[in-house]
Amino acid sequence: MRTAGFNVLTTADHHDALTQIQHGQCGVLLLCYSLPSPVRQQLAEAVRQFCPGARVVAITNEQMEKPEFADTFVYGVEGPEALIEAIRG
């Protein structure tokens, strides 16, 4: 993502992600569907509250019609170009 020109904050801990969101440090939240549903919901709701206008993009390993808690999704095997396009969306 950095090589595509994005400023990236990353963490493996959802509490750290929540703290960053609460400080308004988000433009796009990338959520992996491997996270438990309550965590995905909590982070997406925090983005809506603390970063109005930010987008939530889910990365999934299966095709779906509409992602739960996200504005859009990227099917993981589509590659980095699809992810970049979804972020820029």
SULWO-V85508 format. One record per residue. SS is DSSP state (A for helix, B for strand, O for the rest). PSI is psi in whole degrees, -180 to 180 (none if undefined). OMEGA is omega as a letter, one per 20 degrees, with the letter a starting at -180 (none if undefined). Layout:
SS_PSI_OMEGA + SS_PSI_OMEGA
This chain:
O_-37_r + A_-39_a + A_-18_r + A_1_r + O_10_a + O_145_r + O_121_a + O_128_r + O_132_a + O_147_r + O_151_r + O_-4_a + O_122_a + A_-24_r + A_-40_r + A_-42_r + A_-44_r + A_-42_r + A_-46_r + A_-43_r + A_-44_a + A_-22_r + O_8_r + O_18_a + O_69_r + O_141_r + O_-38_r + B_133_r + B_122_r + B_122_a + B_132_r + B_136_r + O_-4_r + O_-14_r + O_146_r + O_145_a + A_-44_r + A_-34_r + A_-45_r + A_-44_a + A_-46_a + A_-46_a + A_-42_r + A_-42_r + A_-38_r + A_-40_r + A_-45_a + A_-36_a + A_-48_a + A_-17_a + O_63_a + O_138_a + O_-13_r + O_156_r + B_152_r + B_122_a + B_125_r + B_141_r + B_124_a + B_159_r + O_10_r + O_149_r + O_145_r + O_159_a + O_-50_r + O_130_a + O_143_r + O_130_r + O_-2_a + O_161_r + O_-34_a + B_174_r + B_162_r + B_128_r + B_120_a + A_-35_a + A_-4_r + A_-18_r + O_175_a + A_-31_a + A_-41_r + A_-38_r + A_-46_r + A_-43_r + A_-42_r + A_-38_r + A_-44_a + A_-26_a + O_none_none
